[in-house]
Amino acid sequence: MILTPIRRYGAMILMLLTVVFSGEVLAKAHTTTTSQKSHVTKTGHKQVSSKQEYSRNSAKSSSLPDLRKYPSGTPRKKAFLRTVMPFITSQNAAITADRNWLISKQYQNRWSPSERTRMKDIAARYKVKWSGNTRNIPWKYLAGTRRHHPDQ
């Protein structure tokens, strides 16, 4: 068994070596070599505008600004949040309205045709299987403990 004072000295020596070697790595000046540079290919094709390139994965994002004009860090994060928060707020309001409607309908026996249509639309939007039978509605998936986002 190793005595406690010896273990302390051993730990101090290991920490000292770690600091020495990591300090050496951190103190080196970074220079880019030719093998580290990214490969750039020049083509004759027309370049995609930055706005299209930024929003190419979303059909609804044609109105998103180019956030690359902001410096990285807090200013870009703030600009991003200013851009997406209205959309998030509206989606949360729609989800809350659907959930409140489902909770109000959970214990009712009579369903009008428009209520059945709305229920079918909600089930399709949240990708929940529902046969159309109002006596057999998967409540736990729609308004209960399981949360589903419409785009998942």
Protein Blocks (a to p, Z undefined) as FASTA:
>chain_A
ZZfklmmmmmmmmmmmmmmmmmmmmmpccdddfklpccddddfbdcddfklmmmmmbmkl
mmpccfklpcghjklmmmmmmmmmmmmmmmmmmmmmmmmmmmmmmmpcbdcfklmmmmmm
mmmmnopacehiaklccfklmmmmbccdfkZZ
